[in-house]
């Protein structure tokens, strides 16, 4: 059967590796085929149409690799493309937004939730939408943080400048008396320490990656697609540009050593 | 003849508008067709192959609009793609790097020049190459500043945080006793005040946009392609994504009001 087939995971670049890491931890038998669209990163400031077109090409590429399920490990692509693409393909596909919203709704005590992410994710209002489906009383406050991704990619995750920028971005949210913040971009868990310092201990930080991996496990179980083989899985990483640079960054994030990354021309899919 | 045909100008996004602005000022009779590759911005962290492929598509698009000359208003694309594409097309094409290098070689008194730009431009070593052609004794010191572009796009060009980041990036160059800095990315002229404050008055800032427009004027004169008509030219702006957002930004930079921008699918070229 298809249980030994891999799981396709994709992101605009390296951010989705935080999701891949959670999947490796919660589903240690599963093989991952990761695609990072490094030739067209970032997605956060691009339009719904463009992000959907890019996501569709990547999904076709992953299907050509015979994946049994797909995880959109990118908040912007989850916000813009998931609902459209779900109806076009024969395998289960999940995003990071819905699981993230669910966790936040459980974590909040006062019903006031901050959502931080790219411009695309925040302006789409998708977290509000899911949170209001769960509970119409929840108040959601969004804040785009466009500099967070380049700061992470510059390697300044633990830096006083990053803390200062975080303070600027987050002070408005803190004024709204939120008690929970959704890290609505897959890069942001890498800034957890700095963000946590700025918002203070009383505010819960929600990392949708964790809950997405749980949701994946649930869906695979339901569809009887879990891999029961006990061998150590061989993950494969594809990018659309700069394989070597990606490999270095990935090896600083993942628990396993990536031996090889492959360049692929996704535009032909 | 072709003298009334437009000039094609392209960049990965909005940065090239600083070059378009110089062309409008020095060649007020010339029509510009501008293309900003906003669907795939930024180019600075992408590979030579990818940047060349993207540039080739855009050049084909501009040629389909019957331009009489092309300006690559992007340092990364000038560094990676200009020499290859020059041999493939029937019209003159100029970049921003060679004119920038020439100005810097004239401006320096002690022969020690700093070059700041994207990772792609700085690591390509292209400014050193041109500067050493002019004078092998010149010492060139490069510094990539990956956060400058997102800072400009965030609207924080005049900000204490930007000044702090500039100080971090530029202190190494100042230690090398440089007396000239090339603003080797078309976004950077928008940070001129902050960069000038950090490097001090004794260091000359070279903006390649100015010299590129002069070079264009020279080439058009040589080829007898200058437009002598005195009517006010009608410029047209194309982007690969987010026309409205581009228009707003462009109107904050350019001396003329952009009434309309058009979305175009450059990938089909």
Interface residues (C-beta under 8 A of the other chain):
Chain A: X38 X39 X40 X45 X46 X47 X49 X50 X146 X147 X150 X151 X153 X154 X161 X164 X165 X168 X240 X241 X242 X267
Chain B: X38 X39 X40 X45 X46 X47 X50 X146 X147 X150 X151 X153 X154 X161 X164 X165 X168 X240 X241 X242 X267
